Amino acid sequence: MAWLVAILLQAAATGWYPYPFLDHATHGWGRVVVVCIGILVLFFAVFAVLRHLDRWMRPAPSGAVTGS
């Protein structure tokens, strides 16, 4: 969320949008908000899947050597 806010503030200050789908002058605020919500949902879904995999996988044996 902080990334989206920072990008939108930077774009509002400079008039330059690093991503065309965030340009509210071209697409309107409604579409930009929908895209931002979609991005956040995607990130939360990825985090949820990774959390599930982390709980599902067995921990490493306690005597395992890691690194060299």
C-alpha positions in Angstrom: 0.0 0.0 0.0 2.9 2.3 0.8 4.3 1.7 -2.7 1.0 2.6 -4.4 0.7 5.8 -2.3 4.3 6.8 -3.0 3.8 6.3 -6.8 0.5 8.2 -6.9 2.0 11.1 -4.8 5.1 11.2 -7.0 3.0 11.1 -10.1 0.8 13.9 -8.9 3.8 16.1 -8.1 5.6 15.5 -11.4 2.9 14.7 -13.8 4.9 11.6 -14.9 3.4 8.1 -14.3 5.8 5.2 -14.4 2.9 2.9 -15.1 0.3 3.9 -17.7 -2.5 2.1 -15.8 -2.1 4.5 -12.9 -2.6 7.7 -15.0 -5.9 9.1 -13.6 -6.0 11.8 -16.3 -6.3 9.1 -19.0 -8.3 6.4 -17.3 -10.2 8.2 -14.5 -9.9 7.7 -10.8 -12.4 4.8 -10.8 -10.3 2.6 -13.0 -7.1 3.6 -11.1 -8.7 2.6 -7.8 -9.9 -0.7 -9.2 -6.4 -1.4 -10.5 -4.9 -0.5 -7.1 -7.3 -2.8 -5.3 -6.4 -5.6 -7.8 -2.7 -5.1 -7.1 -3.3 -5.3 -3.4 -5.4 -8.4 -3.7 -2.7 -10.1 -5.8 0.0 -9.3 -3.2 -2.2 -10.6 -0.4 -3.0 -13.8 -2.3 0.7 -14.4 -3.0 1.5 -13.9 0.7 -1.4 -16.2 1.7 -0.1 -19.0 -0.6 3.4 -18.6 0.7 2.2 -18.7 4.3 0.2 -21.8 3.6 3.2 -23.5 2.0 5.4 -22.5 5.0 3.0 -24.1 7.4 2.5 -27.2 5.2 6.2 -28.0 4.6 8.0 -29.9 7.3 10.8 -28.1 9.1 14.4 -28.9 8.4 15.9 -31.6 10.7 17.5 -30.0 13.8 20.9 -31.5 13.0 21.0 -30.2 9.4 24.0 -28.3 8.3 23.2 -25.1 6.4 25.7 -23.2 4.2 29.3 -23.9 4.0 
